[in-house]
Amino acid sequence: MKTIIGRTAAAALLSLALASAAGAQAQGAGGGNAGGEHETATVHYPIEHPKHVDWTFAGPFGSFDPAQLQRGFQVYREVCSACHSMNMVAFRTLASTAGPHFSADAVKALAAEYQINDGPDANGDMFQRPGTPADHLPPPYPNEQASRAANGGAYPPDLSLIAKARTVERGFPAFVFDMFTLYQEAGPNYIYSLLTGYRDPPAGVEVRPGQYYNPYFVSGPALAMPPPLSDGQVTFAQNQDEDPANDVPETVDQYAKDVVSFLMWAAEPHMVERKSMGFAVMVFLIVFGALVYYTKRKVWATIEH
């Protein structure tokens, strides 16, 4: 028995020594070609971590800025809606007091500017009609095939829930604190970084025709969407009044912040109400817990135990 154990241990030591020698030889061979080792290393995306932005809706007491949401909707309407749909957003929700807070007349007039495919009529035919507040935002293309044909084979995703669907994990230990700070800005930070992160590819990085380098893209070094925003591209309605104090810069950075805030509201339209209810519940539980503790002390104070 001792002989078998001894032989097994010797064999294990011999295997370990051979493995160590092979590893040292491979390391020595690779040491003379550090550049080659770097080129074959696995690249993890996104290449750069998303930027951190101070959002008005961040934190347990955060809320949306109606003026910013109105500007964000304007950016979506004049820029993003050319390719991206928002099929889950109805015109009437734009009048939400916790959202863009457009007036009822403004929403009605806005919806009427769109032609909605409806039907069938009495003859079984489809027809076009002006939109109403009950309708959803119409898509730019009738189907996925038409969308791909117009965008070189790429399919622009629907943006209704994109702020919750696209996130980048923050890793340990950040996610531990996120549970207590109610961190939910991973999606907005990623989309903002993507919109403002286009740049020329660095040396040694090849980008295929029809692709655009962006180190913040979560699925690779480049994507099919060209830079959608440029300075002065959208003239905010807010800047058309006579009060210069209300003016906001018409820059890529501002456009990105505004449209991302709008997308976050579209994905979480009841976020403010949810936070208010959560705070009320926490206060109730604290008071209820204190009353239960006091009652327990009162009931058992005269009982020997």
N, C-alpha and C positions, 0 to 999 in steps of 0.2 A: 504493500500500500504506500509506504514511504517512498519507494522507488518510483512509482507512477506519479506521485505528487511532485517529486523532484524533477522528473523529466518534463512534466507539464509546465512547471515554473521556468525551467531552462528554455523550453520552446517559446514561452511568452516573452522572456527577456530577449531572446534572439530576434523575434519578430519586431519588438520595439526598437532594437538597435538598428535593424535594417531599414525600418520606416524612418527613423531619425536621420540615418545617413542619406536616404533618398531625398528627404525634405531639404537637407543641407545642400545637396548637390543641385537640386532644382532652384533653390534660392541663390546659389552662387551663379548659376547659369542666367537667371533672370536679373541679377544685380547689374550686369553689364548692359542691360537694355531696359532701363527704367521707363523710357518713353513708351516702349511696346507694352509693358505691363499696365501703364496708365490707360492706353488706348483700349485694351481688352477688358478693363474694369467695368462692372455693371453700373449703368447710370440709373439713378432713381429720379422719378418725376413727382412733383414739379422740381425743376433744377434749383429754383429759388423759392424760399418759403414765402407765402402771401404776406403782404404788408398789413400792418395793424392800423385800423382807422377808428377814430372816436365817433361812433354812431349815436344819434339821439335816442335810439331805441335800445341801446345796450343797458345791461344791468337789470336788477329787479324792479326799478322804478322808472325805466326808460319808456319813452313814448315817441310816436311819429310826429314829425313836423308837417302840418298840412301844406304849407307853401312849398316845401321841398318835394313832397309827393306830387303836387301839381306840376312842378317843373320836371320831375322824373317821368311822369306820364307824357308830357310834351316831348321829351327826348325819345321815349319809346315810340310814340306815334309818328314822329318825323324821321326817325333813324331805324330803330330796331324792327318796327312792324313791317318793313319792306321784305324781311326774310323770316322773322320769327312770329309765331302765333302766341296768343294767350287765351286759349279756348275755355278756360275755367273762370275767367273774370267777366262778370256781367256789368253792363253800363251802370245799373242802379247802385252797385257797390261803390262807385266813385263819389257818391254823395254821403258816404259814411262819415259821421262826426269824428271817429277815431282813425279816419283815413284821409284821402285827399280833400274831402269836405267841399266838393263842388255843390253849387246850388242845384235844386231840383230842375229849374228852368235850363241851367247850363247843361246838365246831364241829358235832358230831353232834346235840346238842340244839337248836342254832340252826337247822340245816337242817330238822329235823323240825317246826319251827313253821310252815313254808311248805307250801302245797299245790302240787304240781307236776302239770301236765297231761301225761299219758303215754298210751301205747297205740299201736296198737289192741290190744285184748284178743282172746281166742279168738273172740268174736262180732263182731269188727271195730269195736268201739266204743272211743272215747277215755274215759279215766277219770282221776280225781284220786287222788294218793297223797302221803303225807308225803315231804318232801325228804330226800335223803341227802347226805353230803359230796361225792359225785361230781357232783351237780347244779350248775348255774349259777344265779346269782341270778335269780329270775323277774321279768319285766317287769311294770310296773303296768297295762299295757293289752295286749289280745291282738294288736293290729295297729296300723299307722300311722293308719288311718282313725279308729279309736276314740280314739286319742290326740289327734288334731286336733279331733275333735268335743267332747272334754272340755276342751280348752284354747283355745277360741275360734278355731280354725283354725291355731294355732301348733303346731309339732311339737317337743316337748322332745327334744334330742339324747341319744343314749346316752352315758354318762359313762365308759365303760371306758377310752378313750384320750383323753379330752378334755384332759387336762393336757399332752399332746404335740401335740394337733391345734389348739389355740387359743393362738397366740402373737402378740406384737407386736414387730416388728423394732426393734432398738436403734439401728441406723444406724451411720455411721462417726464416730469410730474405735472405738466400743465393741466391734463385732463382731470386730475384729482381735484384741483382748485376750481375747475370749471363747474363741477357739480354744486358747489356752494355759491359761486358768483352768477349762476344761471347764464353762463357763456353760451351764446347761440349766434355769434357773428362769424363763424368759420366760413359759411357760404358767402355772405356779403363781402368779407375780406378777400376771398378767392376771386369772386367776380370782378371786384374793383381792381385788384392786381392784374387780372387778365386784360381788362379793358385799357389799362394805362401802361402795360408792360411790354408792348411791342417795341422791338429794336432790331438793329442789324445783327445777323448771326456772327458769333466770334470766329476767329480763325480756326480752321479745322472742322467746322460744323457745316455739313452740306444740307441744304434745304431744297426739296423738290419743287419744280415749277407749280405754281398754284398754292403753295404753302407759305406761311408767314411765321417767322421765328418769334417765340414768346417763352421765356424761361419760367413763366408761372403756369403754363398749361399742364394739367394734371396727367395727360395721356401721352405726352411726347414733347420733343423740342419745338414742334411747329404745328400749326393747325390751318384748316382751310379758310377760316374766316379772316378776311383782311381787317386792318385796323378800322373799326367802325366810326370812331370819333375824331374830330379835329377842332382846333380852336375856331370859334366864331361860326360853327356849323349850324347851331340852333339859336334863334333870337328869342329869349324868354319873354313871355307875355308880361311877366312881372316887371321887366325892365322898360316897358312901354308907358308906364305912368309918369306923372310929372314930379314924383318925389324921388330924387336920386338916392335917398337913404335906403330905398328898397332894392336898389340894383345889386345884382350878384354877378360875379365874373362868368363870362361865357367861354370857359376853357375846358380842355379835356378832363382835367381833374374834377371840376365842378359837375360837368355832365355825368361823369362816372358815378360820383357820390349820389347825385340826385336819382339817376335811373336805378341804381342798386337799392336805394332806400325804397323806391316804388316797387321793385321786384320783391323785396322782403315783405312789404305790406301785402302784396298780392298772395304770397305764400303763407303769411300769418295775419290775416285780416282781423282776427279777434285777439291778438297778442296783448293789447293794452287791457282789455277786459279780463283776460286770463291772469295777468299779473295782479290786477286789483283784487280779484277773487282769491288768488293764492295768498296775498298779503293778509286779507281778512281772515282766511282760514288759519293761517299761522298765529295771528293774534288770538283767535278763538281757542286754539289748542293750548296756547300758553296760559291763558286765563283759566281754561277748563282744567288743565293739569294742576295749577295752583289750588283751585277749589277742591279737587279730588284729594290732594295731599293734605290740605287743611282739615277736610272732613275725616280723613283717615286718622290724623292725629287727635282730633276731637273725640271720635268714637272709641279709640283704644287708650285714651289717656287714663281712664279710671279702671282699666282691666289689667290685672297682673298677667304678665306673660314672660 
